[in-house]
Amino acid sequence: FDRIAAKHPERTALAYRSALSGEEESLTYEGLKDKILRAAAAFSSVGVGKGDRVAIVHRNDPAFIVSYFALARLGAAAVPINFMVQNPEELRFMLGHSGAKGVVTQKDFLKGILAAKQGLALSSVWVSDDASASGETQPFWSWAESFAPFNGSVPVSPEDTAAILYTSGTTGIPKGVMLTHANLASNADGTCQAIDLSSEDVWIALLPMFHSFCWTVCVMIPLRMGAKVVISPCPAPLEPWLALLKRHGVTNFTSVPQIYALLANKAAGYLDYALKEGFFKTVRFCFSGAAPLSPMTHQAFKEAFGLEIIEGYGLTETAPIAALNRSGRVKVGSVGQPLPGGFVRIVDEAGKELAVGMEGEIEIKGPSVMKGYFKNEEATREAIGPEGWFKSGDIGALDEEGFLFIRDRKKDMIIVGGLKVYPAQVENVLATHPAVQEAVVIGIPEGAGEERIKAFLVLRKGASADILQLHQFCRQNLDPYKRPKDIEIVEELPKNTLQKTLKRVLREREITKRAAQPSKVPA
């Protein structure tokens, strides 16, 4: 960062709306470096040093970036936490488990943080959008800017922990993923090698920065290149960030499949022209991750906007990108090839590598693979083998050119009559029905290791569908053992902040519902 700031001191690094003034503002690379160094000095003044942790519970904002980089200067680790965590015990667990010395946050999340911190060794809470904060809190910006820029020297190794990111907790107790400086840098640099990016590009940080996908792709990569980052506080509603695309001439757009599907669905008639020529006119790259992109959504978006979606794949534990399609060489349905310097293989249940085209668990190796799980050596040993291969828990296959195809999550696989059913395959078929907007499939335990397939469908606006007709559609398009026994039409699906459907929530609801019903012979 220092090299880029010295080379392009007057170039715009960040464009954003100030949470304090409400005005559109910007920071040059020189200005951003100054704020980072002042924040580093401020953190140092309260005893934050090498090996310490500070949590960040914050929407997308310069305060997030400044805090993160300031802590890195001191050899301390940032602990970005999902600001939508509503469960006080879960928040308390992450703050306590990480041993965070303080929290950088906003007014909206203050009540939960102050309740969760009781009894913890968490001494400081800094609020970025309240200049009058007092009592148990301090105003972040005036506090940080009261210090002269940090001029100390802290020996920081590439293998030191730069961040601890807690898994979403959708499958149990969150685990703290330790990512090193080398993990983050190698992932950003590998992506730059794979895609024809430029320092003249303009990126938009739309997805939440606490997620490694946005942090690496929309913050780390552009700032390492000297490009401009336009900050959007959140992805909903669409109108504010669509205006940002047009105002700043955004060239690189990063999102998730659900938003691409929404855009493609809205692109009709005049709106099609307005979206393509008004808002997406300057966009040259569209990146997708965090969830599988259906070929149907890919094609619909391409037809509407004339833009290819470059899909990738990864996990928090791989910092996050493990595979990526290349610009000009996209295989629809594939998440691409491993990043330069990285490796991907497919193994069976015994850990034996499988041949091309065979389905098995995806394992990943390379400089982006995490250091381990914080304070959890057992989970680390289970996840990373002795040769450094990380077990993803995802099912996939490689083709003869090394392109990776994701089949499903290993834990989501359904067993019917002793046969394996991958929900994603069934969901993709259901999504081709003209009335269906979204389809989610789960397995419900029925005893003796068997499961019953149930589909939840969200219909397109104004569309209608008959359950019997939907079952007929399944009979026409799915093998008998893959057909859902139950189909339910719902208004919406439970989702997290990246719009991933929470299948665990649906599964738990069904199990609870069935437990309350009188026992009966399954259909």
C-alpha positions in Angstrom: 0.0 0.0 0.0 2.9 2.4 0.8 4.3 1.8 -2.7 1.0 2.7 -4.4 0.4 5.7 -2.1 3.9 7.0 -3.0 3.4 6.4 -6.7 -0.1 7.8 -6.9 -0.6 10.1 -3.9 -3.4 12.2 -5.5 -5.3 9.4 -7.1 -8.7 8.7 -5.6 -8.7 5.6 -3.5 -12.2 5.7 -2.0 -15.5 7.4 -2.9 -18.3 7.2 -0.4 -21.1 9.0 1.4 -19.9 10.2 4.9 -21.9 8.7 7.7 -21.2 11.8 9.7 -22.0 14.6 7.2 -24.2 12.7 4.8 -22.2 14.3 2.0 -20.4 12.6 -0.9 -16.7 12.5 -0.1 -13.5 10.9 -1.4 -10.1 10.0 -0.1 -6.9 10.1 -2.1 -4.3 7.4 -1.6 -2.2 9.9 0.4 -5.2 10.8 2.5 -6.1 7.2 3.1 -2.6 6.4 4.2 -2.6 9.4 6.6 -5.9 8.1 8.2 -4.5 4.6 8.5 -1.3 5.8 10.3 -3.3 8.0 12.7 -5.6 5.2 13.5 -2.6 2.9 14.1 -1.2 5.4 16.5 -4.5 5.7 18.3 -4.9 1.9 18.6 -1.3 1.7 19.9 -2.0 4.3 22.6 -4.6 2.0 24.2 -2.2 -1.0 24.2 -3.2 -2.7 21.0 -0.1 -4.4 19.6 1.3 -7.4 17.8 -0.9 -10.5 18.3 -3.9 -8.6 19.7 -7.3 -8.6 18.2 -9.9 -5.8 17.6 -13.4 -6.6 16.2 -15.1 -4.6 13.4 -18.9 -4.7 13.5 -19.6 -2.3 10.7 -21.3 -1.7 7.4 -19.2 -0.9 4.3 -17.4 2.4 5.1 -14.0 4.0 5.2 -13.8 3.3 8.9 -13.9 -0.4 8.2 -10.9 -0.2 5.8 -8.9 2.3 7.9 -9.3 0.1 11.0 -8.4 -3.1 9.2 -5.2 -1.7 7.7 -4.2 0.2 10.9 -4.4 -3.0 12.9 -2.2 -4.7 10.2 0.4 -2.0 10.7 0.7 -3.0 14.4 0.8 -6.7 13.8 -2.7 -7.0 15.3 -5.6 -8.9 13.7 -8.9 -7.5 12.6 -12.0 -9.6 13.6 -14.7 -8.6 11.1 -18.1 -9.8 12.4 -21.4 -10.0 10.6 -23.3 -6.9 11.7 -26.6 -8.8 11.2 -25.9 -11.3 14.0 -29.0 -10.8 16.2 -28.3 -13.5 18.7 -26.5 -11.8 21.7 -25.0 -15.1 22.7 -23.5 -15.7 19.3 -22.0 -12.2 19.3 -20.8 -12.6 22.8 -19.1 -15.9 21.8 -17.2 -14.3 18.9 -16.1 -11.3 20.9 -15.1 -13.5 23.8 -13.5 -16.3 21.8 -11.4 -13.9 19.8 -10.3 -12.0 22.9 -11.0 -8.7 21.2 -9.6 -5.7 23.1 -12.1 -3.4 21.4 -14.8 -3.0 18.8 -15.1 -0.5 15.9 -18.8 -0.1 15.1 -21.8 2.1 14.3 -24.8 3.4 16.3 -27.1 0.8 14.9 -25.2 -2.1 16.5 -24.2 -0.4 19.7 -27.0 -1.8 21.9 -26.2 -5.4 21.1 -22.4 -4.9 21.5 -22.7 -3.2 24.9 -25.0 -6.0 26.1 -22.6 -8.7 24.7 -19.4 -7.2 26.1 -20.5 -7.5 29.8 -17.9 -9.6 31.6 -15.5 -9.7 28.7 -12.0 -8.3 28.6 -13.2 -5.8 26.0 -12.2 -2.4 27.1 -13.0 0.0 24.2 -15.9 0.6 21.8 -15.4 3.1 19.1 -18.3 4.5 17.1 -17.6 5.9 13.6 -21.0 7.6 12.9 -21.5 9.5 16.2 -19.2 12.4 16.9 -20.8 12.9 20.3 -20.3 9.3 21.6 -19.4 9.2 25.3 -19.7 7.0 28.4 -18.8 3.5 27.4 -18.0 4.6 23.8 -15.7 7.0 21.9 -16.1 8.7 18.6 -13.8 6.8 16.2 -12.8 9.5 13.8 -12.1 12.4 16.2 -10.2 10.0 18.5 -8.0 8.6 15.7 -7.4 12.0 14.1 -6.2 13.5 17.4 -3.0 11.5 17.0 0.0 12.2 14.8 0.7 9.5 12.2 2.2 6.3 13.5 6.0 6.3 12.8 7.0 3.2 14.8 8.3 0.0 13.3 6.6 -3.3 14.1 8.1 -6.5 12.7 5.3 -8.2 10.8 5.8 -11.6 9.2 3.8 -12.7 6.1 2.8 -15.7 8.2 1.4 -13.5 11.0 -2.4 -13.6 11.4 -4.0 -10.5 9.7 -7.6 -11.4 10.3 -9.9 -13.8 12.1 -13.2 -14.4 10.3 -15.9 -16.4 11.9 -17.8 -18.8 9.8 -21.5 -17.9 9.4 -22.6 -20.3 12.1 -25.3 -21.9 9.8 -24.1 -25.4 10.7 -23.2 -24.9 14.4 -20.8 -23.0 16.6 -18.8 -20.5 14.5 -15.1 -21.2 13.9 -12.5 -18.5 13.7 -10.7 -18.7 10.4 -7.1 -17.3 10.7 -6.0 -15.7 7.5 -2.4 -14.5 7.3 -0.9 -11.5 5.5 0.5 -14.0 3.0 -3.0 -15.7 2.5 -4.7 -12.4 1.7 -1.9 -11.0 -0.5 -1.4 -14.2 -2.5 -5.1 -14.5 -3.1 -5.4 -10.9 -4.4 -2.3 -11.2 -6.5 -3.3 -14.6 -8.0 -6.7 -13.1 -9.0 -4.9 -10.2 -10.7 -2.8 -12.7 -12.7 -5.9 -14.6 -13.8 -7.9 -11.5 -14.9 -6.8 -8.6 -17.1 -7.3 -5.9 -14.5 -6.1 -2.3 -14.6 -5.1 0.4 -12.1 -7.6 2.6 -14.1 -10.5 0.3 -13.1 -13.3 1.6 -10.9 -14.7 -1.0 -8.5 -17.8 -1.0 -6.3 -17.8 -2.6 -2.9 -21.4 -3.6 -2.8 -21.4 -6.9 -0.8 -20.5 -6.7 2.9 -16.8 -6.2 3.7 -17.0 -8.5 6.7 -17.2 -11.3 4.1 -13.9 -12.4 2.6 -15.3 -12.3 -1.0 -16.0 -8.6 -0.9 -12.9 -7.8 1.2 -10.5 -9.6 -1.2 -12.1 -8.8 -4.5 -13.5 -5.3 -3.9 -11.0 -3.9 -1.4 -7.6 -5.7 -1.4 -7.3 -6.1 -5.2 -8.1 -2.5 -6.2 -6.1 -0.9 -3.4 -3.1 -3.1 -4.2 -3.3 -1.9 -7.8 -4.0 1.8 -7.2 -7.5 1.6 -8.5 -10.6 3.4 -7.2 -13.2 1.8 -4.8 -16.7 3.2 -4.7 -18.3 2.2 -1.4 -22.0 1.2 -1.1 -23.2 0.6 2.5 -25.4 -2.3 1.5 -26.8 -4.2 -1.5 -30.5 -3.4 -0.9 -32.3 -1.5 -2.2 -30.9 -1.5 -5.7 -31.5 2.2 -6.7 -28.8 3.8 -4.6 -25.9 1.6 -5.8 -27.2 1.6 -9.4 -26.8 5.4 -9.3 -23.3 4.9 -8.0 -22.4 2.7 -11.0 -23.4 5.5 -13.4 -22.0 8.4 -11.4 -18.5 7.0 -11.0 -18.3 5.0 -14.2 -17.8 1.7 -12.4 -16.0 -0.9 -14.6 -15.8 -3.9 -12.3 -19.0 -5.2 -10.7 -19.0 -8.0 -8.1 -22.1 -9.6 -6.8 -23.9 -12.9 -6.0 -26.2 -15.0 -8.2 -29.4 -13.8 -6.5 -28.6 -10.1 -7.5 -27.7 -11.1 -11.1 -31.0 -13.0 -11.3 -32.9 -10.0 -10.0 -31.2 -7.7 -12.5 -31.9 -10.0 -15.4 -35.5 -10.3 -14.3 -35.9 -6.5 -14.2 -34.3 -6.0 -17.6 -37.3 -5.8 -19.8 -38.4 -3.1 -22.2 -37.4 0.4 -21.2 -35.8 -0.8 -18.0 -33.5 -3.0 -20.0 -32.2 0.0 -21.9 -31.9 2.1 -18.7 -30.0 -0.6 -16.9 -27.7 -1.5 -19.7 -27.0 1.9 -21.2 -27.5 4.1 -18.1 -26.1 2.1 -15.2 -24.0 -0.7 -16.7 -22.6 1.2 -19.7 -19.1 1.4 -18.4 -19.0 -2.1 -16.7 -16.5 -4.4 -18.4 -16.2 -7.2 -15.8 -18.9 -8.9 -13.8 -17.7 -11.3 -11.1 -19.9 -13.8 -9.2 -19.3 -15.9 -6.1 -20.5 -17.0 -2.7 -23.2 -19.3 -4.2 -23.7 -21.4 -7.4 -24.6 -19.4 -10.5 -27.2 -21.3 -12.6 -26.6 -21.5 -16.3 -30.1 -20.0 -16.7 -29.2 -16.9 -14.7 -25.9 -16.6 -16.6 -27.6 -16.7 -20.0 -30.4 -14.3 -19.0 -28.0 -11.7 -17.7 -25.8 -12.0 -20.7 -28.7 -11.6 -23.1 -30.0 -8.5 -21.1 -26.7 -6.7 -20.6 -24.3 -8.2 -23.2 -21.9 -9.0 -20.3 -20.3 -12.3 -19.5 -20.4 -13.2 -15.8 -17.0 -14.5 -14.5 -17.8 -17.1 -11.9 -15.4 -18.2 -9.2 -15.4 -20.5 -6.2 -13.8 -20.5 -2.8 -14.4 -20.4 0.9 -13.4 -18.2 3.8 -10.7 -20.8 4.6 -9.1 -20.1 1.2 -9.0 -16.3 1.5 -11.4 -16.9 -0.4 -10.9 -17.6 -4.1 -9.7 -21.1 -5.0 -10.8 -21.2 -8.7 -11.9 -18.7 -11.2 -12.9 -18.5 -14.9 -10.6 -16.3 -17.0 -11.8 -13.2 -18.9 -12.4 -14.3 -22.5 -12.5 -18.0 -21.6 -15.6 -18.6 -19.5 -17.1 -22.1 -19.3 -20.7 -21.7 -18.3 -21.6 -24.0 -15.4 -18.0 -24.1 -14.3 -16.3 -22.0 -11.6 -13.1 -22.0 -13.6 -9.5 -23.2 -13.0 -7.4 -23.0 -9.9 -5.7 -19.6 -9.3 -2.0 -19.4 -10.3 0.0 -21.1 -7.5 -3.0 -23.0 -6.3 -4.1 -26.6 -6.7 -7.5 -28.4 -6.7 -8.2 -32.1 -6.7 -11.2 -34.4 -6.3 -11.0 -37.3 -3.8 -13.2 -40.2 -2.7 -14.3 -40.8 0.9 -11.0 -42.6 1.6 -9.0 -39.5 0.4 -7.9 -41.2 -2.9 -7.6 -38.8 -5.8 -10.2 -39.5 -8.5 -9.9 -39.4 -12.3 -11.1 -36.6 -14.6 -14.9 -36.4 -14.7 -15.5 -38.3 -11.5 -17.4 -36.7 -8.6 -16.0 -36.5 -5.1 -15.0 -34.0 -2.4 -13.1 -30.9 -3.5 -9.7 -30.4 -1.8 -7.6 -27.3 -2.2 -3.9 -26.6 -1.6 -1.8 -23.4 -2.0 -0.7 -20.2 -0.5 -4.2 -19.0 0.1 -5.2 -21.8 2.4 -5.8 -20.6 6.0 -3.4 -20.9 8.9 -6.0 -22.8 10.8 -9.0 -22.3 13.1 -8.3 -20.0 16.1 -8.0 -21.9 19.4 -9.3 -25.1 17.7 -6.4 -27.4 16.8 -8.7 -30.4 16.5 -10.9 -28.8 13.8 -7.7 -27.6 12.0 -6.4 -31.1 11.8 -9.7 -32.4 10.5 -9.8 -29.7 7.8 -6.2 -29.7 6.6 -4.4 -32.9 5.9 -0.7 -33.5 6.6 0.2 -32.6 3.0 -1.6 -29.3 3.2 -4.8 -30.2 1.4 -7.9 -28.4 2.7 -11.1 -30.4 2.8 -13.8 -28.1 1.4 -16.9 -30.2 2.2 -18.1 -29.5 -1.4 -18.7 -32.1 -4.1 -17.4 -31.4 -7.5 -15.6 -32.7 -10.6 -12.8 -31.6 -12.9 -12.8 -31.8 -16.6 -9.9 -32.6 -18.9 -8.8 -28.9 -19.0 -8.8 -28.5 -15.2 -12.1 -26.6 -15.0 -14.0 -27.2 -11.8 -17.7 -28.0 -11.7 -19.5 -27.8 -8.3 -22.2 -30.4 -7.7 -23.3 -29.5 -4.2 -22.4 -29.3 -0.5 -21.4 -32.6 0.9 -23.6 -32.0 3.9 -26.6 -31.2 1.7 -26.5 -34.4 -0.2 -29.7 -36.5 0.1 -29.9 -40.3 0.3 -32.9 -41.9 -1.4 -33.0 -45.6 -1.6 -29.3 -45.8 -1.0 -28.7 -43.4 -4.0 -27.1 -40.0 -3.7 -29.2 -37.0 -4.8 -27.5 -33.6 -5.1 -30.0 -30.9 -4.4 -28.4 -28.4 -6.8 -29.2 -30.7 -9.7 -32.9 -30.9 -8.8 -33.0 -27.1 -8.1 -31.5 -26.4 -11.5 -34.3 -28.4 -13.2 -37.0 -26.7 -11.1 -35.6 -23.3 -12.0 -36.3 -24.0 -15.7 -40.1 -24.0 -15.0 -41.4 -20.7 -16.4 -43.2 -19.8 -13.2 -40.3 -20.4 -10.8 -38.1 -17.6 -9.6 -36.2 -19.6 -7.0 -36.0 -23.3 -6.0 -34.5 -24.8 -2.9 -34.4 -28.6 -2.2 -33.7 -30.3 1.1 -33.7 -33.8 2.5 -35.8 -34.6 5.6 -34.8 -37.6 7.7 -37.3 -40.5 7.5 -35.3 -43.1 9.5 -33.0 -46.0 8.5 -30.7 -43.5 6.8 -33.4 -42.6 4.3 -34.5 -39.1 3.4 -37.6 -37.5 1.9 -37.0 -34.8 -0.8 -38.9 -31.5 -0.3 -38.8 -28.5 -2.7 -39.5 -24.9 -1.7 -40.4 -22.6 -4.6 -40.7 -18.9 -4.9 -42.7 -17.9 -8.0 -42.0 -15.1 -10.4 -44.0 -11.9 -9.8 -47.5 -12.3 -11.3 -47.0 -16.0 -12.0 -49.0 -18.9 -10.7 -48.5 -22.6 -10.6 -50.5 -25.7 -9.5 -48.7 -28.2 -7.2 -50.0 -31.2 -9.3 -48.7 -29.6 -12.5 -45.3 -29.0 -10.8 -45.1 -32.7 -9.8 -45.9 -33.5 -13.4 -43.1 -31.3 -14.5 -40.7 -33.2 -12.2 -41.9 -36.5 -13.6 -41.1 -35.2 -17.1 -37.6 -33.9 -16.2 -36.2 -35.9 -13.3 -35.3 -39.5 -12.6 -37.8 -41.1 -10.2 -35.5 -41.1 -7.2 -34.6 -37.4 -7.6 -38.2 -36.2 -7.7 -39.4 -34.2 -4.7 -42.2 -36.0 -2.7 -43.3 -32.6 -1.3 -43.5 -29.2 -3.0 -44.3 -26.0 -1.1 -44.8 -22.6 -2.7 -43.5 -19.8 -0.3 -43.4 -16.0 -0.5 -39.7 -15.9 0.5 -36.8 -18.1 1.7 -34.7 -17.5 4.8 -31.3 -16.0 3.7 -28.1 -14.6 5.2 -26.5 -11.3 4.3 -25.0 -12.7 1.1 -28.5 -13.9 0.1 -27.5 -17.6 0.6 -30.5 -19.7 1.4 -30.3 -21.1 4.9 -31.2 -24.7 4.3 -30.5 -25.6 7.9 -33.4 -23.3 8.9 -35.8 -24.9 6.5 -34.7 -28.4 7.5 -35.1 -27.6 11.2 -38.6 -26.2 10.6 -39.6 -29.3 8.7 -38.3 -31.7 11.4 -40.1 -29.7 14.1 -43.3 -29.6 12.1 -43.2 -33.3 11.5 -42.4 -34.1 15.1 -45.6 -32.3 16.1 -47.8 -34.3 13.7 -49.4 -37.7 14.4 -47.2 -40.4 13.0 -48.2 -41.8 9.6 -46.9 -44.0 6.9 -44.8 -42.0 4.4 -46.3 -41.6 1.0 
